[in-house]
Amino acid sequence: MAIVRKNIISSMYYGAPEIIIKRAKELRKNQTPAEKKMWDVLGAKRMLGLHFRRQHPIDWYIADFYCHTIRLVIEVDGPIHEEIERSEYDLNREAELDRYDIKVIRFANQQVHDSFEEVKKIIELVCRDLIDKYKVETP
């Protein structure tokens, strides 16, 4: 039983090490206001019936929101992501996630607060495209 569970966790998290899984659990307890606002739309299958996870480990990274069914990561970025070093890290991270055929879309915290209806429309359009791509049946 323990081996089966370990294999499921390993594949679900794309081989994320235990330290990343623990860090993700900690991050779930400390959502930013923008993440909270996004979770109100993505959680409980509110976005087209898709199951999103918060602070989901993928390999050595932690995605703000992740839907495994359509391989979509949604990031909500604070001002630190505008710094050159951080933006280079984000680009490398996206390239790594692309190896798993995972699409990443990003929104700035301010964008979530100021233009939330537009953000929701963009997410819905991307989700619909990926639903078509992966031929997913939704309720």
N, C-alpha and C positions, 0 to 999 in steps of 0.2 A: 504493500500500500504506500509506504513512504517513497519508494522508487517511482511509482506512477505519479504521485503528487509532485515530486521533484521535477520529473520530465515535463509535466504540464506547465509548471511555473517557469521552467527554463524556456520552453517554446513560447509561452504567452508573453514573457518579458524579453524575448530574443537573447537569452543567455545573460541577462543582467546579473552582476554579482550581488551577493547578500547585502553588502554595504549600501549599494544603490537602492535596493528594495527597502531597506530600513529608512534611508534618507527620504524616499518618496512618502512613506507613512508619516514621517514628521512634517513634511511639507503640506500634507492634506489637512493638518490641524491649523495651519496658518495661511489661509487664503488672503490674497490682496482684495480690496474692494472690487477691482475690475474682474478678477477671477471669480469672485462670488456672483457678480452680475452675469458672467458667462455661464456659470454652473446652473443658474436659475433657468437658463434656456436649454442647456445641453443635458442636464441631469434628468433622471427618471424617464429616459427615452422621449423627451419632449421635442427633439429635433428629428422629424420624419420617422420616428419610431426606432432610431438608431441608439445603440448602447455606447455611451461615452464613459471613459474613466478619467478621474482627476489624478494628476501627478503620477502618471503611469511610467514605470521603468521600461526602457527600451535600450538594451545593450548597456553602454556606460552613460546613458543620458536619461533625463526624466522629462517627459512631455507634460506640458500643462494639462492638455486634454487629448485623449486618444480614442479613436473608434477603430477597433480591430477589423470589423466587418468590411469597412471600406478603406482601411489603411490610411487614415487621416489623422494628422497631428495638428492641433490648433495651439498656437503660442500667444500669450498675452504678455507683451514686453514693457518693462519699465524703462526709465531714462538711461539706465546703465547699458542697455543694448545699443544705444547710439554711439558709444565709445568705440574707437577703431579696433582695439583688441577684442572686445566682446563681439562686435559685428563679424570679425574674422572667425571667431570661435563658432558663432551661429552658422556661418556659411559652411564651415567644415562639418559641423553637426548635421546640417541638412544633406550634405553629400553622403555622409555615413548612413543616414536614414533612407536615402535614395537607393542604397544597396539592397534594402529590404522592400523596395517598391512602395515606400511610405511617402505620401505627399505632405508637405508642411505649409501651412498658411499662418501668417503673423499679423497681429494687430497691436498697436501701441495702446498702453493703458488709457491715454487721453482719447484715442479714437473710440475705445469702448465706451467711455463716459460721454463723449460729445456727439457721437454719431452711431448710437447703438442700433437703431433700426437698419441703417446701411450695413453695419457689421453682420447683423443677423441675415440680411438678404444675401450677402456674399457667401456666408457659411452655407446657407441653404442651397445656393446655386452650385457650389463646389460639391456638396454632399450629393445632390441630384446627379451631377456628372459622374461621380465615383460609383453611385448606385448603378447607373447605366453601364459603366465600365466593367464592374464586377458582377453584373446581372443579379443584384440583390433584390429579393422580394421584401417589400415593406408593408406594414399593416395599412 
